[in-house]
């Protein structure tokens, strides 16, 4: 796979991870804002926890996508799921 192809795929992955992170952040903030007081109802706790878990997952995916892009741009390291090796 050539450098431009790898870069294109990494850009798509990064953009998708950024979008998922923004959506998860908005969902979490919305859930927290819906809690009327500092003591949420039991079902609110579950909804906030679920939103927080989704946000953490999206943040990890974004961090991983950023890491892959950085490694590729700085060192030519191709992510494992692309196959092995380096691109010059």
C-alpha positions as CSV (number, residue, x, y, z in Angstrom):
1,X,0.0,0.0,0.0
2,X,1.4,3.4,-0.9
3,X,1.8,6.4,1.4
4,X,-1.1,8.4,0.0
5,X,-3.5,5.4,0.4
6,X,-2.5,4.9,4.0
7,X,-2.8,8.6,4.7
8,X,-6.2,8.8,3.2
9,X,-7.5,5.9,5.3
10,X,-6.0,7.3,8.4
11,X,-7.6,10.7,7.8
12,X,-11.0,9.0,7.4
13,X,-10.5,7.0,10.6
14,X,-9.4,10.1,12.5
15,X,-12.4,12.1,11.2
16,X,-14.8,9.4,12.1
17,X,-13.3,9.1,15.6
18,X,-13.5,12.9,16.1
19,X,-17.2,12.8,15.1
20,X,-18.0,9.9,17.5
21,X,-16.2,11.7,20.3
22,X,-18.1,14.9,19.7
23,X,-21.4,13.0,19.6
24,X,-20.6,11.1,22.8
25,X,-19.5,14.3,24.6
26,X,-22.8,16.0,23.6
27,X,-24.8,13.0,24.8
28,X,-23.0,12.9,28.1
29,X,-23.3,16.6,28.7
30,X,-27.0,16.4,27.9
31,X,-27.5,13.5,30.3
32,X,-25.7,15.4,33.1
33,X,-27.7,18.6,32.4
34,X,-31.0,16.6,32.6
35,X,-30.3,15.6,36.2
36,X,-32.4,18.2,38.2
37,X,-30.3,18.1,41.3
38,X,-27.1,16.7,42.7
39,X,-29.0,13.6,43.7
40,X,-30.2,11.9,40.5
41,X,-33.0,9.4,40.2
42,X,-31.8,5.7,40.0
43,X,-32.6,5.5,36.3
44,X,-30.7,8.7,35.7
45,X,-27.6,7.3,37.3
46,X,-27.7,4.4,34.8
47,X,-28.2,6.7,31.8
48,X,-25.4,9.0,32.9
49,X,-23.1,6.0,33.5
50,X,-23.9,4.6,30.1
51,X,-23.3,8.0,28.4
52,X,-20.0,8.3,30.4
53,X,-18.9,4.8,29.2
54,X,-19.7,5.7,25.6
55,X,-17.7,8.9,26.0
56,X,-14.7,7.1,27.4
57,X,-14.8,4.6,24.6
58,X,-15.0,7.3,22.0
59,X,-12.2,9.2,23.6
60,X,-10.0,6.1,23.6
61,X,-10.8,5.5,19.9
62,X,-9.9,9.2,19.1
63,X,-6.6,8.9,21.0
64,X,-5.8,5.7,19.2
65,X,-6.6,7.3,15.8
66,X,-4.4,10.3,16.6
67,X,-1.6,8.0,17.7
68,X,-1.7,6.0,14.5
69,X,-1.7,9.2,12.4
70,X,1.2,10.7,14.4
71,X,3.3,7.5,14.1
72,X,2.6,7.3,10.4
73,X,3.4,10.9,9.7
74,X,6.6,11.1,11.9
75,X,8.0,7.6,11.3
76,X,6.2,6.0,8.5
77,X,4.8,3.3,10.8
78,X,1.8,1.6,9.2
79,X,-0.9,0.5,11.7
80,X,-1.0,-3.2,12.5
81,X,-4.3,-3.8,10.9
82,X,-3.0,-2.5,7.5
83,X,-0.3,-5.2,7.4
84,X,3.3,-5.0,8.5
85,X,6.0,-2.6,7.6
86,X,6.9,0.9,6.9
87,X,6.1,3.3,4.1
88,X,8.8,5.6,2.9
